[in-house]
Amino acid sequence: MSGFDAVPPRSEWPEPSAETPAGAALTEVVLTTFQLNARLMEAAQHLAAEAEITASWWQVLGGVLDEPRTLAEIGRRMGMSRQGVRRVADVLVERGLAEYRANPAHRRAQLLACTESGYWAIRRISVAQHPWAERLGSQVGTTELHEAVRTMRHLIDVLEADA
């Protein structure tokens, strides 16, 4: 039985506390982030198609471009669940874009590493992504983008401290 099976009459619903300006602003950030994420994922899907891969494959490969990592490390780094990373990693390995390696620090948690084919796929994406990023970034402006990153990182820190 879920919490939706027995919905009380509206007259019995609890009243939310009054919304503050800070709470309203955060709600606006959340809703805008949902919209931005959708647009960025559409763009990522289009850019990833340059290498005949998906945005999620690109995301996982992006987590191991500089060094092999465990699936949990990739998930934390790229904002994905370990299970989601596992599903994508298995496909990447099957397609020859990545490989599992033994982890000297942990016998059971293998490392995922990019193969030469994986690096080639990322290079093909970069050829399209760099001009795209320059075009959009110049329209928004470097200063404004850096401020947005600072704000997002601060919000991440606050959310993690609150968890």
Secondary structure by P-SEA (a helix, b strand, c coil): ccccccccccccccccccccaaaaaaaaaaaaaaaaaaaaaaaaaaaaaaacccaaaaaaaaacccccccaaaaaaaacccaaaaaaaaaaaaaaccbbbbbbcccccbbbbbbcaaaaaaaaaaaaaaaaaaaaaaaaacaaaaaaaaaaaaaaaaaaaaac
